[in-house]
Amino acid sequence: MSQQPPVEYITPFKLARQEQCLKGVVALREMARLGQYLISNEGEASFEILFGVDEGRTYFARGQASASLQMECQRCSKSMKVDVEADIAIAFVTSDQQAERVSADYEPCMVEDEKLSLVSLIEDELILALPIVATHEDTGCQSWFGENEEPASLAEPRENPFAVLATLKKASDK
């Protein structure tokens, strides 16, 4: 099992033939696409990925990636911590024909020139694991708009703007 800092590129077919396991951390600042969803790119993502070849001769990677991310709550616009865990189940392919034959247990991953960016692989999985809408728990925040206003049911009743029309109608009925 490898505990070294991640290399930029891996050779997934070689790692699968050798049944290697990679374990380590990647700085969030190295993940520019993930950073677009974050308030702060401070921190790290940890990962553990086992490479292998299954009985169907599929070269695969299985494992997990996780990170504690600072995102913006879409309800109150304040910073919030989101713990993300991504399950990884990837089959490495070199053509579209191979990708079409991949078992439903895996997501196909196209490998060009026998190399693949490990950071991009982990980044993709974390992006896919992000919540659709990041919000605090129901009791954790209030909406930012109208926070100083009273609810409509407590506000003073307003004069109906169409009341003038009612008086005109009564006058015309006479």
Contact map, one row per residue, 1 for C-alpha under 8 A:
111000000000000000011110000000000000000000000000000000000000000000000000000000000000000000000000000000000000000000000000000000000000000000000000000000000000000000000000000000
111100000000000000011111000000000000000000000000000000000000000000000000000000000000000000000000000000000000000000000000000000000000000000000000000000000000000000000000000000
111110000000000000000111000000000000000000000000000000000000000000000000000000000000000000000000000000000000000000000000000000000000000000000000000000000000000000000000000000
011111000000000000000011000000000000000000000000000000000000000000000000000000000000000000000000000000000000000000000000000000000000000000000000000000000000000000000000000000
001111100000000000000001110000000000000000000000000000000000000000000000000000000000000000000000000000000000000000000000000000000000000000000000000000000000000000000000000000
000111110000000000000001110000000000000000000000000000000000000000000000000000000000000000000000000000000000000000000110000000000000000000000000000000000000000000000000000000
000011111100000000000000000000000000000000000000000000000000000000000000000000000000000000000000000000000000000000000100000000000000000000000000000000000000000000000000000000
000001111100000000000000000000000000000000000000000000000000000000000000000000000000000000000000000000000000000000001110000000000000000000000000000000000000000000000000000000
000000111110000000000000000000000000000000000000000000000000000000000000000000000000000000000000000000000000000000111100000000000000000000000000000000000000000000000000000000
000000111111001000000000000000000000000000000000000000000000000000000000000000000000000000000000000000000000000000111100000000000000000000000000000000000000000000000000000000
000000001111111000000000000000000000000000000000000000000000000000000000000000000000000000000000000000000000000001110000000000000000000000000000000000000000000000000000000000
000000000111111100000000000000000000000000000000001000000010000000000000000000000000000000010000000000000000000001110000000000000000000000000000000000000000000000000000000000
000000000011111110000000000000000000000000000000000000000010000000000000000000000000000000010000000000000000000001000000000000000000000000000000000000000000000000000000000000
000000000011111111000000000000000000000000000000000000000000000000000000000000000000000000000000000000000000000000000000000000000000000000000000000000000000000000000000000000
000000000111111111110000000000000000000000000000001100000000000000000000000000000000000000000000000000000000000000000000000000000000000000000000000000000000000000000000000000
000000000001111111110000000000000000000000000000001110000011100000000000000000000000000000000000000000000000000000000000000000000000000000000000000000000000000000000000000000
000000000000111111110000000000000000000000000000001110000010000000000000000000000000000000000000000000000000000000000000000000000000000000000000000000000000000000000000000000
000000000000011111110000000000000000000000000000001100000000000000000000000000000000000000000000000000000000000000000000000000000000000000000000000000000000000000000000000000
000000000000001111111000000000000000000000000000011110000000000000000000000000000000000000000000000000000000000000000000000000000000000000000000000000000000000000000000000000
110000000000001111111100000000000000000000000000011100000000000000000000000000000000000000000000000000000000000000000000000000000000000000000000000000000000000000000000000000
110000000000000000111110000000000000000000000001111000000000000000000000000000000000000000000000000000000000000000000000000000000000000000000000000000000000000000000000000000
111000000000000000011111000000000000000000000011110000000000000000000000000000000000000000000000000000000000000000000000000000000000000000000000000000000000000000000000000000
111100000000000000001111100000000000000000000111100000000000000000000000000000000000000000000000000000000000000000000000000000000000000000000000000000000000000000000000000000
011111000000000000000111110000000000000000000111000000000000000000000000000000000000000000000000000000000000000000000000000000000000000000000000000000000000000000000000000000
000011000000000000000011111000000000000000011110000000000000000000000000000000000000000000000000000000000000000000000000000000000000000000000000000000000000000000000000000000
000011000000000000000001111101000000000000011100000000000000000000000000000000000000000000000000000000000000000000000010000000000000000000000000000000000000000000000000000000
000000000000000000000000111111100000000001111000000000000000000000000000000000000000000000000000000000000000000000000000000000000000000000000000000000000000000000000000000000
000000000000000000000000011111100110000011111000000000000000000000000000000000000000000000000000000000000000000000000000000000000000000000000000000000000000000000000000000000
000000000000000000000000001111110010000011100000000000000000000000000000000000000000000000000000000000000000000000000000000000000000000000000000000000000000000000000000000000
000000000000000000000000011111110000000000000000000000000000000000000000000000000000000000000000000000000000000000000010000000000000000000000000000000000000000000000000000000
000000000000000000000000001111111110000000000000000000000000000000000000000000000000000000000000000000000000000000000011001000000000000000000000000000000000000000000000000000
000000000000000000000000000011111111000000000000000000000000000000000000000000000000000000000000000000000000000000000000000000000000000000000000000000000000000000000000000000
000000000000000000000000000000111111100000000000000000000000000000000000000000000000000000000000000000000000000000000000001000000000000000000000000000000000000000000000000000
000000000000000000000000000100111111110000000000000000000000000000000000000000000000000000000000000000000000000000000000001001100000000000000000000000000000000000000000000000
000000000000000000000000000110111111111110000000000000000000000000000000000000000000000000000000000000000000000000000000000000000000000000000000000000000000000000000000000000
000000000000000000000000000000011111110000000000000000000000000000000000000000000000000000000000000000000000000000000000000000000000000000000000000000000000000000000000000000
000000000000000000000000000000001111111000000000000000000000000000000010000000000000000000000000000000000000000000000000000000000000000000000000000000000000000000000000000000
000000000000000000000000000000000111111110000000000000000000000000001111000000000000000000000000000000000000000000000000000000000000000000000000000000000000000000000000000000
000000000000000000000000000000000010111110000000000000000000000000000111000000100000000000000000000000000000000000000000000000000000000000000000000000000000000000000000000000
000000000000000000000000000000000010011111000000000000000000000000001110000000000000000000000000000000000000000000000000000000000000000000000000000000000000000000000000000000
000000000000000000000000000110000010011111100000000000000000000000001100000000000000000000000000000000000000000000000000000000000000000000000000000000000000000000000000000000
000000000000000000000000001110000000000111110000000000000000000000000000000000000000000000000000000000000000000000000000000000000000000000000000000000000000000000000000000000
000000000000000000000000001110000000000011111000000000000000000000011000000000000000000000000000000000000000000000000000000000000000000000000000000000000000000000000000000000
000000000000000000000000111100000000000001111100000000000000000000110000000000000000000000000000000000000000000000000000000000000000000000000000000000000000000000000000000000
000000000000000000000000111100000000000000111110000000000000000011110000000000000000000000000000000000000000000000000000000000000000000000000000000000000000000000000000000000
000000000000000000000011110000000000000000011111000000000000000011100000000000000000000000000000000000000000000000000000000000000000000000000000000000000000000000000000000000
000000000000000000000111100000000000000000001111100000000000001111000000000000000000000000000000000000000000000000000000010000000000000000000000000000000000000000000000000000
000000000000000000001111000000000000000000000111110000000000001110000000000000000000000000000000000000000000000000000000000000000000000000000000000000000000000000000000000000
000000000000000000001110000000000000000000000011111000000000111100000000000000000000000100000000000000000000000000000000000000000000000000000000000000000000000000000000000000
000000000000000000111100000000000000000000000001111100000000111000000000000000000000000000000000000000000000000000000000000000000000000000000000000000000000000000000000000000
000000000001001111111000000000000000000000000000111110000011110000000000000000000000000000000000000000000000000000000000000000000000000000000000000000000000000000000000000000
000000000000001111110000000000000000000000000000011111000011100000000000000000000000000000000000000000000000000000000000000000000000000000000000000000000000000000000000000000
000000000000000110100000000000000000000000000000001111111111000000000000000000000000000000000000000000000000000000000000000000000000000000000000000000000000000000000000000000
000000000000000000000000000000000000000000000000000111111111000000000000000000000000000000000000000000000000000000000000000000000000000000000000000000000000000000000000000000
000000000000000000000000000000000000000000000000000011111100000000000000000000000000000000000000000000000000000000000000000000000000000000000000000000000000000000000000000000
000000000000000000000000000000000000000000000000000011111100000000000000000000000000000000000000000000000000000000000000000000000000000000000000000000000000000000000000000000
000000000000000000000000000000000000000000000000000011111110000000000000000000000000000000000000000000000000000000000000000000000000000000000000000000000000000000000000000000
000000000000000000000000000000000000000000000000000011111111000000000000000000000000000000110000000001000000000000000000000000000000000000000000000000000000000000000000000000
000000000001100110000000000000000000000000000000001111001111100000000000000000000000000000111000000000000000000000000000000000000000000000000000000000000000000000000000000000
000000000000000100000000000000000000000000000000001111000111110000000000000000000000000011110000000000000100000000000000000000000000000000000000000000000000000000000000000000
000000000000000100000000000000000000000000000000111100000011111000000000000000000000000111110000000000000000000000000000000000000000000000000000000000000000000000000000000000
000000000000000000000000000000000000000000000000111000000001111100000000000000000000001111000000000000000000000000000000000000000000000000000000000000000000000000000000000000
000000000000000000000000000000000000000000000011110000000000111110000000000000000000001110000000000000000000000000000000000000000000000000000000000000000000000000000000000000
000000000000000000000000000000000000000000000011100000000000011111000000000000000000111100000000000000000000000000000000000000000000000000000000000000000000000000000000000000
000000000000000000000000000000000000000000001111000000000000001111100000000000000000111100000000000000000000000000000000010011000000000000000000000000000000000000000000000000
000000000000000000000000000000000000000000001110000000000000000111110000000000000011110000000000000000000000000000000000000001000000000000000000000000000000000000000000000000
000000000000000000000000000000000000000000011100000000000000000011111000000000000011100000000000000000000000000000000000000001000000000000000000000000000000000000000000000000
000000000000000000000000000000000000000000111000000000000000000001111100000000001111000000000000000000000000000000000000000000000000000000000000000000000000000000000000000000
000000000000000000000000000000000000010110100000000000000000000000111110000000001111000000000000000000000000000000000000000000000000000000000000000000000000000000000000000000
000000000000000000000000000000000000011110000000000000000000000000011111000000111100000000000000000000000000000000000000000000000000000000000000000000000000000000000000000000
000000000000000000000000000000000000111100000000000000000000000000001111100000111100000000000000000000000000000000000000000000000000010000000000000000000000000000000000000000
000000000000000000000000000000000000011000000000000000000000000000000111110011110000000000000000000000000000000000000000000000000000011000000000000000000000000000000000000000
000000000000000000000000000000000000000000000000000000000000000000000011111111110000000000000000000000000000000000000000000000000000011100000000000000000000000000000000000000
000000000000000000000000000000000000000000000000000000000000000000000001111110000000000000000000000000000000000000000000000000000000111000000000000000000000000000000000000000
000000000000000000000000000000000000000000000000000000000000000000000000111110000000000000000000000000000000000000000000000000000000001100001111000000000000000000000000000000
000000000000000000000000000000000000000000000000000000000000000000000000111111000000000000000000000000000000000000000000000000000000001000001111000000000000000000000000000000
000000000000000000000000000000000000000000000000000000000000000000000001111111100000000000000000000000000000000000000000000000000000000000000001000000000000000000000000000000
000000000000000000000000000000000000000000000000000000000000000000000001100111110000000000000000000000000000000000000000000000000000000000000000000000000000000000000000000000
000000000000000000000000000000000000001000000000000000000000000000000111100011111000000000000000000000000000000000000000000000000000000000000000000000000000000000000000000000
000000000000000000000000000000000000000000000000000000000000000000000111100001111100000000000000000000000000000000000000000000000000001100000000000000000000000000000000000000
000000000000000000000000000000000000000000000000000000000000000000011110000000111110000000000000000000000000000000000000000000000000000000000000000000000000000000000000000000
000000000000000000000000000000000000000000000000000000000000000000011110000000011111000000000000000000000000000000000000000000000000010000000000000000000000000000000000000000
000000000000000000000000000000000000000000000000000000000000000001111000000000001111100000000000000000000000000000000000000000000000000000000000000000000000000000000000000000
000000000000000000000000000000000000000000000000000000000000000001111000000000000111110000000000000000000000000000000000000001001100000000000000000000000000000000000000000000
000000000000000000000000000000000000000000000000000000000000000111100000000000000011111000000000000000000000000000000000000001001000000000000000000000000000000000000000000000
000000000000000000000000000000000000000000000000000000000000000111000000000000000001111100000000000000000000000000000000000011011000000000000000000000000000000000000000000000
000000000000000000000000000000000000000000000000000000000000011110000000000000000000111110000000000000000000000000000000000010000000000000000000000000000000000000000000000000
000000000000000000000000000000000000000000000000100000000000111110000000000000000000011111000000000000000000000000000000000010000000000000000000000000000000000000000000000000
000000000000000000000000000000000000000000000000000000000001111000000000000000000000001111100000000000001110000000000000000000000000000000000000000000000000000000000000000000
000000000000000000000000000000000000000000000000000000000001110000000000000000000000000111110000000000000111100000000000000000000000000000000000000000000000000000000000000000
000000000000000000000000000000000000000000000000000000000111100000000000000000000000000011111000000001000111100000000000000000000000000000000000000000000000000000000000000000
000000000001100000000000000000000000000000000000000000000111100000000000000000000000000001111100000000000001111000000000000000000000000000000000000000000000000000000000000000
000000000000000000000000000000000000000000000000000000000010000000000000000000000000000000111111011000000001111000000000000000000000000000000000000000000000000000000000000000
000000000000000000000000000000000000000000000000000000000000000000000000000000000000000000011111011000000000011100000000000000000000000000000000000000000000000000000000000000
000000000000000000000000000000000000000000000000000000000000000000000000000000000000000000001111111000000000010000000000000000000000000000000000000000000000000000000000000000
000000000000000000000000000000000000000000000000000000000000000000000000000000000000000000001111111100000000000000000000000000000000000000000000000000000000000000000000000000
000000000000000000000000000000000000000000000000000000000000000000000000000000000000000000000011111110000000000000000000000000000000000000000000000000000000000000000000000000
000000000000000000000000000000000000000000000000000000000000000000000000000000000000000000001111111111000000000000000000000000000000000000000000000000000000000000000000000000
000000000000000000000000000000000000000000000000000000000000000000000000000000000000000000001111111111000001110000000000000000000000000000000000000000000000000000000000000000
000000000000000000000000000000000000000000000000000000000000000000000000000000000000000000000001111111000000000000000000000000000000000000000000000000000000000000000000000000
000000000000000000000000000000000000000000000000000000000000000000000000000000000000000000000000111111100000000000000000000000000000000000000000000000000000000000000000000000
000000000000000000000000000000000000000000000000000000000100000000000000000000000000000000100000011111110111000000000000000000000000000000000000000000000000000000000000000000
000000000000000000000000000000000000000000000000000000000000000000000000000000000000000000000000000011111100000000000000000000000000000000000000000000000000000000000000000000
000000000000000000000000000000000000000000000000000000000000000000000000000000000000000000000000000001111110000000000000000000000000000000000000000000000000000000000000000000
000000000000000000000000000000000000000000000000000000000000000000000000000000000000000010000000000000111110000000000000000000000000000000000000000000000000000000000000000000
000000000000000000000000000000000000000000000000000000000001000000000000000000000000000011100000000001111111000000000000000000000000000000000000000000000000000000000000000000
000000000000000000000000000000000000000000000000000000000000000000000000000000000000000011100000000001011111100000000000000000000000000000000000000000000000000000000000000000
000000000000000000000000000000000000000000000000000000000000000000000000000000000000000001111000001001000111110000000000000000000000000000000000000000000000000000000000000000
000000000000000000000000000000000000000000000000000000000000000000000000000000000000000001111000001000000011111000000000000000000000000000000000000000000000000000000000000000
000000000000000000000000000000000000000000000000000000000000000000000000000000000000000000011110001000000001111100000000000000000000000000000000000000000000000000000000000000
000000000000000000000000000000000000000000000000000000000000000000000000000000000000000000011100000000000000111111110000000000000000000000000000000000000000000000000000000000
000000000000000000000000000000000000000000000000000000000000000000000000000000000000000000000100000000000000011111110000000000000000000000000000000000000000000000000000000000
000000000000000000000000000000000000000000000000000000000000000000000000000000000000000000000000000000000000001111100000000000000000000000000000000000000000000000000000000000
000000000011100000000000000000000000000000000000000000000000000000000000000000000000000000000000000000000000001111110000000000000000000000000000000000000000000000000000000000
000000001111000000000000000000000000000000000000000000000000000000000000000000000000000000000000000000000000001111111000000000000000000000000000000000000000000000000000000000
000000001111000000000000000000000000000000000000000000000000000000000000000000000000000000000000000000000000001101111100100000000000000000000000000000000000000000000000000000
000000011100000000000000000000000000000000000000000000000000000000000000000000000000000000000000000000000000000000111111100000000000000000000000000000000000000000000000000000
000001111100000000000000000000000000000000000000000000000000000000000000000000000000000000000000000000000000000000011111110000000000000000000000000000000000000000000000000000
000001010000000000000000010001100000000000000000000000000000000000000000000000000000000000000000000000000000000000001111111000000000000000000000000000000000000000000000000000
000000000000000000000000000000100000000000000000000000000000000000000000000000000000000000000000000000000000000000001111111100000000000000000000000000000000000000000000000000
000000000000000000000000000000000000000000000000000000000000000000000000000000000000000000000000000000000000000000011111111110000000000000000000000000000000000000000000000000
000000000000000000000000000000000000000000000010000000000000000010000000000000000000000000000000000000000000000000000111111111000000000000000000000000000000000000000000000000
000000000000000000000000000000101100000000000000000000000000000000000000000000000000000000000000000000000000000000000011111111100000000000000000000000000000000000000000000000
000000000000000000000000000000000000000000000000000000000000000000000000000000000000000000000000000000000000000000000001111111110000000000000000000000000000000000000000000000
000000000000000000000000000000000000000000000000000000000000000010000000000000000000011100000000000000000000000000000000111111111000000000000000000000000000000000000000000000
000000000000000000000000000000000100000000000000000000000000000011100000000000000001110000000000000000000000000000000000011111111100000000000000000000000000000000000000000000
000000000000000000000000000000000100000000000000000000000000000000000000000000000000000000000000000000000000000000000000001111111100000000000000000000000000000000000000000000
000000000000000000000000000000000000000000000000000000000000000000000000000000000000010000000000000000000000000000000000000111111100000000000000000000000000000000000000000000
000000000000000000000000000000000000000000000000000000000000000000000000000000000001110000000000000000000000000000000000000011111110000000000000000000000000000000000000000000
000000000000000000000000000000000000000000000000000000000000000000000000000000000001000000000000000000000000000000000000000001111111000000000000000000000000000000000000000000
000000000000000000000000000000000000000000000000000000000000000000000000000000000000000000000000000000000000000000000000000000001111110000000000000000000000000000000000000000
000000000000000000000000000000000000000000000000000000000000000000000000000000000000000000000000000000000000000000000000000000000111110000000000000000000000000000000000000000
000000000000000000000000000000000000000000000000000000000000000000000000010000000000000000000000000000000000000000000000000000000011111000000000000000000000000000000000000000
000000000000000000000000000000000000000000000000000000000000000000000011110000000100000000000000000000000000000000000000000000000011111100000000000000000000000000000000000000
000000000000000000000000000000000000000000000000000000000000000000000001111100010000000000000000000000000000000000000000000000000000111110000000000000000000000000000000000000
000000000000000000000000000000000000000000000000000000000000000000000000101000010000000000000000000000000000000000000000000000000000011111111000000000000000000000000000000000
000000000000000000000000000000000000000000000000000000000000000000000000000000000000000000000000000000000000000000000000000000000000001111111000000000000000000000000000000000
000000000000000000000000000000000000000000000000000000000000000000000000000000000000000000000000000000000000000000000000000000000000000111111000000000000000000000000000000000
000000000000000000000000000000000000000000000000000000000000000000000000000000000000000000000000000000000000000000000000000000000000000111111100000000000000000000000000000000
000000000000000000000000000000000000000000000000000000000000000000000000000000000000000000000000000000000000000000000000000000000000000111111100000000000000000000000000000000
000000000000000000000000000000000000000000000000000000000000000000000000001100000000000000000000000000000000000000000000000000000000000111111110000000000000000000000000000000
000000000000000000000000000000000000000000000000000000000000000000000000001100000000000000000000000000000000000000000000000000000000000000111111001000000000000000000000000000
000000000000000000000000000000000000000000000000000000000000000000000000001100000000000000000000000000000000000000000000000000000000000000001111111000000000000000000000000000
000000000000000000000000000000000000000000000000000000000000000000000000001110000000000000000000000000000000000000000000000000000000000000000111111000000000000000000000000000
000000000000000000000000000000000000000000000000000000000000000000000000000000000000000000000000000000000000000000000000000000000000000000000011111000000000000000000000000000
000000000000000000000000000000000000000000000000000000000000000000000000000000000000000000000000000000000000000000000000000000000000000000000011111110000000000000000000000000
000000000000000000000000000000000000000000000000000000000000000000000000000000000000000000000000000000000000000000000000000000000000000000000111111110000000000000000000000000
000000000000000000000000000000000000000000000000000000000000000000000000000000000000000000000000000000000000000000000000000000000000000000000000011111000000000000000000000000
000000000000000000000000000000000000000000000000000000000000000000000000000000000000000000000000000000000000000000000000000000000000000000000000011111100000000000000000000000
000000000000000000000000000000000000000000000000000000000000000000000000000000000000000000000000000000000000000000000000000000000000000000000000000111110110000000000000000000
000000000000000000000000000000000000000000000000000000000000000000000000000000000000000000000000000000000000000000000000000000000000000000000000000011111110000000000000000000
000000000000000000000000000000000000000000000000000000000000000000000000000000000000000000000000000000000000000000000000000000000000000000000000000001111110000000000000000000
000000000000000000000000000000000000000000000000000000000000000000000000000000000000000000000000000000000000000000000000000000000000000000000000000000111110000000000000000000
000000000000000000000000000000000000000000000000000000000000000000000000000000000000000000000000000000000000000000000000000000000000000000000000000001111111000000000000000000
000000000000000000000000000000000000000000000000000000000000000000000000000000000000000000000000000000000000000000000000000000000000000000000000000001111111100000000000000000
000000000000000000000000000000000000000000000000000000000000000000000000000000000000000000000000000000000000000000000000000000000000000000000000000000000111110000000000000000
000000000000000000000000000000000000000000000000000000000000000000000000000000000000000000000000000000000000000000000000000000000000000000000000000000000011111000000000000000
000000000000000000000000000000000000000000000000000000000000000000000000000000000000000000000000000000000000000000000000000000000000000000000000000000000001111100000000000000
000000000000000000000000000000000000000000000000000000000000000000000000000000000000000000000000000000000000000000000000000000000000000000000000000000000000111110100000000000
000000000000000000000000000000000000000000000000000000000000000000000000000000000000000000000000000000000000000000000000000000000000000000000000000000000000011111100000000000
000000000000000000000000000000000000000000000000000000000000000000000000000000000000000000000000000000000000000000000000000000000000000000000000000000000000001111110000000000
000000000000000000000000000000000000000000000000000000000000000000000000000000000000000000000000000000000000000000000000000000000000000000000000000000000000000111111100000000
000000000000000000000000000000000000000000000000000000000000000000000000000000000000000000000000000000000000000000000000000000000000000000000000000000000000001111111110000000
000000000000000000000000000000000000000000000000000000000000000000000000000000000000000000000000000000000000000000000000000000000000000000000000000000000000000011111111000000
000000000000000000000000000000000000000000000000000000000000000000000000000000000000000000000000000000000000000000000000000000000000000000000000000000000000000001111111100000
000000000000000000000000000000000000000000000000000000000000000000000000000000000000000000000000000000000000000000000000000000000000000000000000000000000000000001111111110000
000000000000000000000000000000000000000000000000000000000000000000000000000000000000000000000000000000000000000000000000000000000000000000000000000000000000000000111111111000
000000000000000000000000000000000000000000000000000000000000000000000000000000000000000000000000000000000000000000000000000000000000000000000000000000000000000000011111111100
000000000000000000000000000000000000000000000000000000000000000000000000000000000000000000000000000000000000000000000000000000000000000000000000000000000000000000001111111110
000000000000000000000000000000000000000000000000000000000000000000000000000000000000000000000000000000000000000000000000000000000000000000000000000000000000000000000111111111
000000000000000000000000000000000000000000000000000000000000000000000000000000000000000000000000000000000000000000000000000000000000000000000000000000000000000000000011111111
000000000000000000000000000000000000000000000000000000000000000000000000000000000000000000000000000000000000000000000000000000000000000000000000000000000000000000000001111111
000000000000000000000000000000000000000000000000000000000000000000000000000000000000000000000000000000000000000000000000000000000000000000000000000000000000000000000000111111
000000000000000000000000000000000000000000000000000000000000000000000000000000000000000000000000000000000000000000000000000000000000000000000000000000000000000000000000011111
